[in-house]
Amino acid sequence: MKKVGILGGTFNPPHTGHLVIANEVLHAYGLDEVWFMPNQVPPHKTVDEPISQSDRLAMLELAVADNQQFKVEKAELDRSGPSYTYETMKILKDMYKEIDFYFIIGGDMVEYLPKWHKIDELVKMIKFVGVSRPSYSTETSYDILYAETPQMDISSSMIRERVKGGKSIRYLLPDSVRVYIEEHGLYGT
């Protein structure tokens, strides 16, 4: 069976923290690939920074372009309505029967697992891999794997705020993504 990690998120914008987490989990569990899956409407977030789906997708494709083991999976963008992981993974499991999926989540989401839509069915369908994030607990009653990753307190919201404030975002995200943000005037540039 092929082993594929899934890293979901808004990727608004994708940053170095996302790439480091994906790379660490890829190697820790001997995965064949990690698929970055941008979501349509995350059920747990309100979108305070509207940006087009095509811009998020373009930035994500730029971010993963130099790693052959990183791919972009558009399953959630192709659906309408809230992006429930259970429904998405059901679709992916039906499409790719030869793949074992490892769903990568940060410490903030580990704490939130009990509130996930159909979580009891979901944990039987896929393996969760929790990675620690500063100031979040990774304790849960659910059977999940863990991966040690370097602690990087980088967030998409912090990057958006820095851009709005005219501050440097160099090295917080791939240079190709930084250039895209500047060339397309995103986040108030």
Residue pairs with C-beta under 8 A, 6 or more apart in sequence:
1 98
1 99
1 100
2 32
2 33
2 96
2 98
2 99
2 100
3 29
3 30
3 31
3 32
3 99
3 100
3 102
4 31
4 32
4 33
4 34
4 35
4 96
4 99
4 100
4 101
4 102
5 22
5 25
5 26
5 29
5 31
5 33
5 34
5 35
5 101
5 102
5 103
5 104
5 129
6 34
6 35
6 37
6 73
6 89
6 92
6 101
6 102
6 103
6 104
6 126
7 18
7 21
7 22
7 25
7 34
7 35
7 36
7 37
7 104
8 36
8 37
8 38
8 39
8 76
8 83
8 85
8 88
8 103
9 18
9 36
9 37
9 38
9 39
9 42
9 156
10 38
10 39
10 42
10 45
10 47
10 56
10 156
11 18
11 36
11 38
11 56
11 59
11 60
11 63
11 156
12 49
12 51
12 56
12 156
12 160
13 56
13 59
13 156
13 159
13 160
13 173
13 177
13 181
13 186
13 187
14 36
14 59
14 60
14 63
14 64
14 156
14 173
14 174
14 177
15 63
15 154
15 155
15 156
15 159
15 172
15 173
15 177
16 152
16 154
16 171
16 172
16 173
16 174
17 152
17 154
17 155
18 36
18 63
19 63
19 64
19 67
19 70
19 174
20 149
20 150
20 152
21 104
21 106
21 131
21 147
21 149
22 34
22 36
22 70
22 104
23 34
23 67
24 131
24 147
24 148
24 149
24 150
25 31
25 34
25 102
25 104
25 129
25 131
25 147
25 149
26 33
26 34
26 69
28 129
28 147
28 148
29 102
29 129
29 145
29 147
31 69
31 102
32 69
33 69
33 70
33 71
34 69
34 70
34 71
34 104
35 70
35 71
35 72
35 73
36 60
36 63
36 64
36 70
36 71
36 72
36 73
37 72
37 73
37 74
37 75
37 76
37 88
38 53
38 56
38 57
38 60
38 72
38 74
38 76
38 77
39 76
39 77
39 83
40 53
40 76
40 77
40 79
40 80
40 81
40 82
40 83
41 47
41 81
41 82
41 83
42 82
42 83
43 82
43 83
43 84
43 117
44 112
44 115
49 157
49 160
49 187
51 186
51 187
53 77
55 180
55 184
55 186
57 72
57 74
57 77
58 180
59 177
59 180
59 181
60 72
61 72
62 174
62 176
62 177
62 180
63 173
63 174
63 176
63 177
64 70
64 71
64 72
65 176
73 92
75 88
75 91
75 92
76 83
76 88
79 87
79 88
84 117
84 118
85 103
85 116
85 117
85 122
86 116
86 117
86 118
86 119
86 121
86 122
86 125
87 117
89 101
89 103
89 122
89 125
89 126
90 125
92 99
92 101
93 99
93 101
93 125
93 126
100 127
101 125
101 126
101 127
102 126
102 127
102 128
102 129
102 145
103 126
103 127
103 128
103 129
104 129
104 131
104 147
105 113
105 128
105 129
105 130
105 131
106 130
106 131
106 132
106 133
106 136
107 130
107 131
107 132
107 133
107 136
107 137
107 138
108 133
108 136
109 130
110 130
110 136
110 137
110 138
110 139
110 140
110 144
111 136
111 137
111 140
113 119
113 128
113 140
113 142
113 144
114 140
114 141
116 122
119 142
123 142
123 143
123 144
127 144
127 145
128 142
128 144
128 145
129 144
129 145
129 146
129 147
130 138
130 140
130 144
130 145
130 146
130 147
131 138
131 146
131 147
131 148
131 149
132 138
132 146
132 148
132 149
132 151
133 151
134 151
134 153
138 146
154 172
158 172
159 169
159 172
159 173
159 187
160 187
162 168
162 169
162 172
163 169
163 181
163 186
163 187
163 188
163 189
164 187
164 188
169 178
169 181
170 178
180 186
181 187
181 189
182 189
